[in-house]
């Protein structure tokens, strides 16, 4: 067994099966679906401090943008002085540009491990499904004696929305919901428009700044729609169990984003009392 499986995939698989066995023992309907949701919540809570650090770092960098624009306008012609001023600004405000990247990099292996676990657990059609899962479990008490019940809220966790012609059109609600949730989070990750201008800008500076901001705004606007559409497309071809994990993960991410940094560009669509 490779280190990735030994330290991430297999422990997460054991936790998922343990949650399922507990829920199934008390005869809770849809035990496997609930186990996936609980596992996702546990993983998301474990990553909460890292995600919070990432969000706060991104927020600080966004707040410093007007100052960075001013430094570029004043010292852009002198690369050495420009770098010195930027470093001084970061030091003054206690900002580390790499602080937002490290938490994200640490989360990536966990995401892949969780994805691999869920991909294995919803492959019910494989002839050696039970043997494959049981061989990775730590204790015999966790062994699965039969394939888990796959129905959850009227959907089959192993079914794919791409099979809607034989399953029914209702399953298409899954990729639609996935795209909507992802769009909401993408919109929240887009900062609200900053109207603060440069200090004593020249006409050239103003023109260059407006041109750059327009280009960046167009790219951000396109990505706000492109990313949700791509993820909804992936959800269309993936088993419902994977979409259940992704949507749970995204909803908790939306809540965390709102609590830490607010609703971003989504603020203008919210009632006054919900804006943050």
ZAKEBA-462515 format. One record per residue: x negated, y, z negated of N, C-alpha, C in turn; residue in one letter. Coordinates in steps of 0.001 Angstrom, whole numbers, plus 500000, padded with zeros to 6 digits. Atoms other than C-alpha are relative to their C-alpha. Layout:
! residues N
      n.X      n.Y      n.Z     ca.X     ca.Y     ca.Z      c.X      c.Y      c.Z   aa
        X        Y        Z        X        Y        Z        X        Y        Z    A
...
END
This chain:
! residues 276
      n.X      n.Y      n.Z     ca.X     ca.Y     ca.Z      c.X      c.Y      c.Z   aa
   499151   498802   500000   500000   500000   500000   499115   501249   500000    X
   500819   498795   499930   498585   503388   500977   500315   500932   498829    X
   499822   499118   501165   498170   506142   498307   501289   500826   500067    X
   498782   499199   499860   501063   508191   499710   501219   499209   499521    X
   498890   500848   500436   503470   505297   499227   499908   499686   498506    X
   500188   500417   501391   501978   504295   495884   500361   501095   499013    X
   499828   498912   500969   502165   507727   494251   501239   500859   500241    X
   498831   499157   499726   505176   509317   495944   501210   499186   500471    X
   498844   500682   499412   507416   507148   498141   500584   498935   499075    X
   499504   501099   500833   507653   504104   495867   500599   500484   498677    X
   499357   499495   501224   508271   506027   492594   501356   500655   500263    X
   498732   499352   499671   510995   508084   494282   501052   498957   500355    X
   499079   501086   499662   512567   504902   495706   500515   499316   498728    X
   499595   500630   501255   512602   503334   492235   500972   500883   499224    X
   499096   499085   500690   514241   506432   490778   501378   500000   500661    X
   498725   500023   499281   516919   506417   493484   500787   498723   499695    X
   499324   501266   500276   517712   502728   492947   500483   499952   498553    X
   499590   499975   501406   517805   503241   489161   501256   500844   499817    X
   498807   499145   500081   520304   506094   489559   501213   499278   500581    X
   498896   500740   499380   522397   503963   491894   500511   498890   499083    X
   499603   501117   500867   522386   500993   489510   500806   500498   498797    X
   499281   499437   501144   523510   503201   486602   501418   500407   500398    X
   498692   499546   499530   526345   504774   488589   500879   498827   500413    X
   499243   501166   499558   527362   501449   490078   500475   499169   498804    X
   499641   500789   501185   527391   499801   486634   501243   500536   499309    X
   498806   499401   500627   530040   502246   485402   501129   500168   501014    X
   498951   500074   498981   532061   501684   488585   500421   501372   500542    X
   499707   498691   499410   531798   505240   489909   500058   499844   501526    X
   499894   500115   498540   533059   505383   493533   498913   500818   500708    X
   501025   499277   499246   530479   506408   496104   498694   500117   499241    X
   501179   499955   500874   527605   505506   493761   498722   500351   500765    X
   501225   499735   499244   524945   505578   496494   499927   501469   500414    X
   499983   498589   499621   526002   509006   497760   499700   500909   498813    X
   500261   499210   501212   526042   510401   494213   498558   499845   499549    X
   501396   500226   500373   522648   508813   493552   499066   500847   500866    X
   500807   499158   499104   521227   510619   496606   500077   501460   499553    X
   499833   498620   500458   522672   513914   495344   499223   500237   498707    X
   500713   499858   501275   521310   513367   491810   498487   499979   500204    X
   501432   500060   499729   517891   512390   493144   499511   501317   500602    X
   500376   498736   499365   517783   515503   495320   499953   501126   498976    X
   499971   498972   501041   518740   517689   492348   498778   499866   499090    X
   501159   500228   500865   516020   516092   490183   498714   500470   500673    X
   501196   499583   499259   513369   516616   492872   499961   501517   500138    X
   499934   498557   499810   514549   520161   493513   499694   500731   498695    X
   500279   499381   501299   514453   520981   489778   498516   499884   499645    X
   501427   500184   500261   510930   519536   489518   499169   500995   500813    X
   500715   499054   499133   509871   521811   492398   500398   501452   499742    X
   499472   498646   500252   511763   524824   490999   498905   501008   499668    X
   501045   499001   500322   508683   526524   489418   499137   500348   501204    X
   500821   499728   498818   506659   526135   492626   500751   500872   500999    X
   499197   499212   499064   509482   527478   494775   500194   501420   499489    X
   499845   498676   500601   510032   530362   492357   498744   500838   500223    X
   501262   499283   499782   506343   531307   492580   499870   500437   501452    X
   500057   499683   498573   506564   531195   496373   500927   501162   500339    X
   499027   498950   499721   509694   533374   496475   499555   501342   499430    X
   500447   498759   500631   508266   535936   494041   498810   500593   500741    X
   501148   499520   499237   505020   536147   496012   500449   500638   501307    X
   499463   499448   498752   506961   536709   499241   500680   501335   499748    X
   499318   498758   500347   509047   539389   497514   498994   501116   499745    X
   501035   498994   500279   505924   541193   496282   499353   500478   501294    X
   500613   499627   498734   504377   541115   499746   500920   500904   500812    X
   499044   499164   499279   507556   542562   501244   500060   501400   499401    X
   499948   498694   500671   507570   545350   498636   498772   500853   500333    X
   501238   499273   499698   503985   546274   499569   499892   500403   501473    X
   500093   499728   498564   504725   546525   503301   499871   501489   500330    X
   500185   498573   499681   505200   550336   503318   498591   500490   499689    X
   501367   499608   500357   501833   550720   501563   498994   499448   501007    X
   500879   500594   498991   500189   548350   504027   500098   500769   501314    X
   499819   499187   498785   501674   550380   506893   499238   501317   499879    X
   500711   498721   500212   500261   553571   505365   498493   499807   500131    X
   501439   500274   499929   496797   552022   504951   499566   499765   501439    X
   500336   500252   498605   496844   550829   508539   499991   501291   500809    X
   499930   498730   499276   497870   554282   509765   498795   500882   499684    X
   501097   499123   500425   495103   555967   507776   498627   499414   500319    X
   501331   500601   499882   492258   553453   508136   499947   498879   501038    X
   499973   501071   499007   493232   551185   511020   498825   500037   500953    X
   501130   499864   499082   490352   552541   513081   498700   499481   499392    X
   501193   500463   500717   487835   551413   510424   500342   498665   499325    X
   499603   501324   500501   488161   547643   509852   499489   499734   498588    X
   500580   500239   501329   485842   547568   506826   500778   500765   498945    X
   499249   499178   500973   487608   550443   505048   501436   499482   499860    X
   498636   500541   500018   490979   548960   506008   500084   498771   499094    X
   500009   501200   500828   490100   545606   504409   499776   500339   498534    X
   500259   499595   501384   488757   547338   501296   501250   500586   499349    X
   498790   499374   500533   491927   549377   500858   501101   498954   499755    X
   498996   501052   500175   494161   546330   501362   499671   499139   498787    X
   500417   500805   501155   492123   544295   498850   500240   500753   498697    X
   499774   499171   501185   492330   547163   496375   501486   500076   499657    X
   498549   499956   500213   496103   547386   496843   500496   498692   499388    X
   499602   501304   500544   496529   543647   496232   499562   499856   498545    X
   500518   500099   501366   494354   543854   493113   500795   500868   499046    X
   499247   499062   500840   496250   546872   491775   501371   499442   499622    X
   498652   500518   500236   499604   545111   492104   500005   498522   499595    X
   500082   501394   500434   498348   541665   491096   500579   499020   500997    X
   499448   500844   498934   499222   540076   494445   498890   499176   500632    X
   500915   500896   499291   497465   537070   495943   500720   499515   501256    X
   499305   500378   498752   498405   536613   499636   500134   498489   500170    X
   499955   501454   499872   497678   532886   499340   500935   499344   498999    X
   499157   500575   501055   499936   532446   496324   501309   499448   500560    X
   498750   500481   499413   502976   532004   498552   499821   498743   500837    X
   500251   501170   499146   501294   529315   500670   499759   498742   499178    X
   500364   501173   500797   499974   527020   497926   501211   499209   499512    X
   498828   500774   500431   503379   526122   496413   500672   499262   501155    X
   499376   500636   498840   504721   525383   499902   499210   498770   500423    X
   500840   501125   499610   501767   523130   500719   500143   498838   499025    X
   499840   501044   501007   502234   521232   497449   501351   499294   500129    X
   498668   500579   499872   505914   520659   498229   500121   499067   501207    X
   499856   500740   498745   505391   519236   501726   499883   498484   499810    X
   500065   501464   500184   504195   515728   500621   501236   499429   499315    X
   498801   500469   500693   507197   515430   498287   501172   499933   500974    X
   498925   500000   499005   509565   516365   501119   499909   498763   500902    X
   500186   501148   499116   508071   513691   503389   500294   498693   499269    X
   499745   501220   500783   508193   511073   500611   501495   499786   499814    X
   498558   500107   500199   511846   511820   499880   500700   499627   501301    X
   499439   500339   498679   512655   511692   503585   499783   498522   500310    X
   500304   501407   499723   510915   508305   503919   500860   499066   499158    X
   499169   500828   500888   512819   506921   500929   501422   499908   500536    X
   498611   499986   499537   516192   507996   502268   500149   499301   501346    X
   499952   500695   498713   515373   506714   505736   500022   498490   499791    X
   500023   501442   500299   514614   503300   504234   501318   499541   499397    X
   498836   500442   500767   517661   503217   501975   501272   499992   500846    X
   498791   499992   499172   520161   503928   504778   499871   499089   501227    X
   500178   500934   498886   518756   501345   507222   500625   498654   499634    X
   499310   501206   500463   521384   498807   506175   500046   498909   501066    X
   499856   500970   498927   521438   497127   509574   498807   499074   500165    X
   501190   500834   499850   517929   495702   509257   500191   498658   499291    X
   499795   501350   500538   517876   491954   508654   499310   499813   498652    X
   500756   500177   501234   515266   492235   505888   500168   501185   499042    X
   499791   498787   500804   516802   495312   504220   499776   499740   498511    X
   500094   500263   501439   517189   493809   500727   498584   499579   499594    X
   501360   500454   500322   513803   492064   500792   499020   501164   500049    X
   500896   498853   499848   512100   495266   501979   500122   500961   498817    X
   499798   499096   501131   513663   497392   499234   499531   499358   498703    X
   500341   500672   501264   513258   494851   496424   498493   499813   499826    X
   501446   500202   500089   509588   494312   497262   499280   501249   499493    X
   500602   498741   500430   508946   497963   496359   500448   500433   498601    X
   499471   499630   501308   510790   497984   493038   499101   499467   498883    X
   500920   500340   501081   508857   497887   489769   500510   498866   499105    X
   499443   500952   500946   511234   495779   487676   501109   499188   500660    X
   498992   500884   499427   513455   492839   488493   501414   500493   499694    X
   498684   499469   500373   516339   494595   486707   500532   500975   501049    X
   499593   499041   498969   516383   497090   489586   500334   499328   501333    X
   499814   500665   498712   516592   494482   492345   501461   500093   500455    X
   498666   499961   499402   519540   494859   494683   500405   498590   500420    X
   499513   501333   499657   521595   491714   495008   500791   500000   501306    X
   499236   499881   498755   523688   492994   497900   499838   501422   500543    X
   500102   498672   499383   523780   495913   500315   500983   500949   499309    X
   499118   499055   500705   525185   498990   498509   501190   500419   500860    X
   498833   499438   499327   528629   500346   499359   499591   501320   500647    X
   500524   498857   499244   528002   502965   502037   500984   501153   500149    X
   499011   498936   499835   531215   505011   501937   499823   501082   498943    X
   500093   498860   500910   531023   508479   500419   500833   501139   500566    X
   499092   498920   499593   533800   511073   500660   500564   499758   501408    X
   499386   500327   498715   535241   509244   503654   499022   499798   501134    X
   501018   500187   498960   531947   509010   505557   499114   498815   499656    X
   500937   501102   500172   529610   506074   506074   498587   500583   499997    X
   501325   499400   500143   526115   507047   504853   499012   499531   501061    X
   500904   500502   498970   524481   504923   507537   500436   500394   501408    X
   499494   499597   498684   526602   506317   510382   499304   501275   500475    X
   500607   498817   499398   525290   508954   512757   501079   500812   500723    X
   499019   499173   499293   527336   511927   514033   499961   499819   501515    X
   500104   500216   498554   526038   511107   517516   500886   498853   500472    X
   499117   501113   499668   528292   508037   517370   501475   500376   499813    X
   498664   499512   500339   531411   510177   516895   501094   499443   500915    X
   498981   500510   499077   533163   508732   519940   500590   498679   499530    X
   499491   501262   500536   533465   505373   518190   500405   500113   498537    X
   499713   499836   501431   533584   506650   514589   501177   500936   499764    X
   498987   498970   500187   535833   509671   514960   499361   501370   499964    X
   500551   498646   499872   535355   513397   515543   499746   500665   498655    X
   500165   499373   501320   535548   514207   511803   498542   500005   499550    X
   501392   500089   500428   531915   513140   511382   499163   501153   500554    X
   500712   498842   499446   530879   516132   513520   499977   501170   499016    X
   500035   498968   501038   531653   518266   510455   498658   500003   499268    X
   501278   500108   500711   528353   517009   508990   498926   500892   500621    X
   501011   499104   499431   525951   518652   511487   500443   501457   500019    X
   499518   498609   500040   528190   521751   511582   499717   500606   498629    X
   500265   499510   501365   527971   522095   507782   498504   500190   499780    X
   501457   499900   500132   524213   521462   507957   499489   501282   500636    X
   500412   498772   499324   523780   524270   510481   500441   501247   499264    X
   499479   498830   500726   525962   526680   508471   499178   500266   498744    X
   500808   499834   501215   524074   526053   505218   498607   500529   500328    X
   501340   499566   499623   520748   526475   506982   500010   501441   500486    X
   499894   498609   499542   521928   529702   508632   500089   500948   498807    X
   499865   499164   501194   522943   531117   505239   498641   500182   499327    X
   501307   499892   500651   519535   530304   503761   499034   500819   500854    X
   500884   499237   499109   517705   531682   506821   500313   501484   499920    X
   499582   498598   500089   519711   534894   506585   499535   500609   498682    X
   500433   499516   501310   518887   535204   502892   498485   500178   499946    X
   501457   499884   499984   515186   534681   503600   499532   501209   500795    X
   500330   498791   499238   515270   537652   505991   500189   501202   499102    X
   499858   498855   500905   514545   540791   503948   500939   501047   500557    X
   499144   498893   499586   516975   543670   504005   499151   501051   500680    X
   500742   499027   499204   515987   546434   506385   499420   501075   499104    X
   500690   498980   500799   513442   548805   504876   499889   501267   500828    X
   499972   498749   499230   513998   552341   505989   498913   500968   499565    X
   501045   499101   500472   510991   553801   504116   499007   500260   501120    X
   500869   499629   498890   508817   555660   506572   498571   500197   499524    X
   501387   499712   500311   505066   556235   506730   499855   501420   499481    X
   500282   498656   500493   503621   559225   504890   499376   500809   501120    X
   500472   499109   498941   503199   562031   507437   499586   499240   501261    X
   500376   500771   498807   503291   559736   510459   499838   500902   501210    X
   500142   499287   498741   502065   560965   513794   500997   499416   500985    X
   499077   500555   498998   504297   560574   516862   499519   498653   500542    X
   500531   501264   499499   501949   557820   518063   500232   498878   498993    X
   499794   501007   501049   502109   556000   514707   501460   499572   499943    X
   498575   500291   500074   505889   556285   514657   500445   499108   501157    X
   499620   500772   498822   506221   554955   518191   499491   498567   499901    X
   500577   501341   500124   503844   552026   517540   500718   499201   498929    X
   499340   500693   501106   505518   551191   514237   501408   499556   500398    X
   498648   500350   499579   508996   551279   515725   499978   498852   501009    X
   500103   501072   499014   507879   549101   518644   499693   498665   499346    X
   500363   501230   500698   506280   546539   516321   501175   499477   499185    X
   498861   500421   500826   509278   546492   513974   501133   499452   500848    X
   498950   500498   499104   511677   546055   516894   499671   498587   500475    X
   500412   501330   499549   509655   543079   518168   500159   498975   498895    X
   499896   500925   501136   509465   541488   514718   501455   499724   499648    X
   498575   500167   500307   513175   542088   514146   500667   499057   500996    X
   499437   500883   498983   514010   540389   517432   499590   498550   499765    X
   500485   501360   500267   511833   537371   516571   500725   499412   498793    X
   499308   500469   501203   513363   537114   513077   501459   499680   500289    X
   498595   500219   499665   516865   537446   514493   500180   498717   500793    X
   499918   501218   499194   516220   534697   517047   499780   498757   499148    X
   500299   501157   500843   514697   532357   514441   501140   499714   499021    X
   498864   500183   500904   517687   532932   512143   501059   499106   500627    X
   499027   500838   499293   519819   531244   514796   499362   498706   500527    X
   500643   501161   499384   517284   528877   516372   499770   498884   498987    X
   500304   501025   501001   516223   527082   513163   501256   499241   499543    X
   498782   500731   500373   519782   526291   511964   500518   499108   501130    X
   499533   500797   498860   520669   525097   515480   499151   498746   500163    X
   500885   501156   499876   517616   522815   515570   500300   498970   498913    X
   499758   500915   501116   518319   521332   512130   501371   499343   500142    X
   498685   500588   499737   521991   520841   513028   499897   498926   501079    X
   500210   500989   498934   520825   519003   516169   499362   498731   499440    X
   500620   501166   500636   518567   516731   514088   501030   499244   499166    X
   498958   500616   500827   521477   516116   511707   500973   499206   500871    X
   499102   500687   499064   523548   515074   514729   499506   498583   500296    X
   500562   501308   499666   521170   512154   515344   499543   499190   498805    X
   500443   500701   501195   520314   511241   511738   501180   499378   499257    X
   498939   500550   500840   522313   509020   509362   500553   501042   499028    X
   499337   499045   500895   524790   510897   507150   499278   500100   498657    X
   500716   499981   501279   522762   509893   504063   498871   501003   499976    X
   501078   499019   499923   519849   512045   505244   500550   501424   499990    X
   499380   498671   499995   522139   515003   505925   500517   500359   498606    X
   499534   499760   501366   523598   514595   502425   498856   500516   499144    X
   501191   499515   500718   520101   514966   500985   499644   501416   500434    X
   500447   498696   499496   519245   517920   503238   500950   501115   499566    X
   499026   498976   500359   522472   519800   502522   499973   500299   498504    X
   500127   499776   501443   522139   519287   498763   498768   500837   499705    X
   501254   499267   500171   518553   520509   498955   500167   501465   500406    X
   499809   498645   499491   519600   523556   500988   500902   500829   499089    X
   499071   499273   500876   522515   524514   498714   499297   500439   498721    X
   500744   499618   501207   520263   524442   495637   498987   501091   500338    X
   500925   498963   499560   517716   526479   497598   500681   501353   500150    X
   499228   498761   499868   520395   529073   498375   500247   500612   498616    X
   499750   499524   501368   521272   529318   494669   498724   500584   499397    X
   501264   499520   500545   517613   529668   493685   499567   501304   500662    X
   500355   498781   499280   516953   532258   496381   500811   501192   499493    X
   499120   498917   500484   519931   534312   495184   499594   500441   498603    X
   500370   499677   501374   518821   534115   491548   498664   500740   499910    X
   501355   499456   500101   515172   535029   492202   499837   501300   500781    X
   500277   498836   499146   515145   537503   495088   501238   500617   500623    X
   498790   499412   499451   518771   538168   495951   500404   499381   501329    X
   499414   500561   498774   520706   537630   499153   499336   500487   501274    X
   500704   499539   498810   518328   539446   501509   500919   500661   500999    X
   499195   499398   498931   519896   540348   504858   501460   499589   499933    X
   498613   500444   500140   523057   538506   503814   500809   500964   499125    X
   499332   499080   500929   523847   541288   501331   501125   500792   500648    X
   499008   499129   499360   525737   543382   503853   501310   499276   500304    X
   498779   500763   499754   528238   540554   504340   500714   499625   498705    X
   499441   500395   501283   528901   540099   500631   500822   501123   499378    X
   499296   498964   500770   531412   541929   498402   499015   500762   499125    X
   500886   499128   500749   529867   544805   496460   499512   499357   498704    X
   500369   500557   501302   529909   542928   493141   499071   498793   500104    X
   500879   501171   499834   527964   539976   494604   498643   500379   500596    X
   501274   499595   499387   525182   541994   496193   498897   500063   498961    X
   501135   500054   500928   521765   541550   494656   498696   500213   500758    X
END
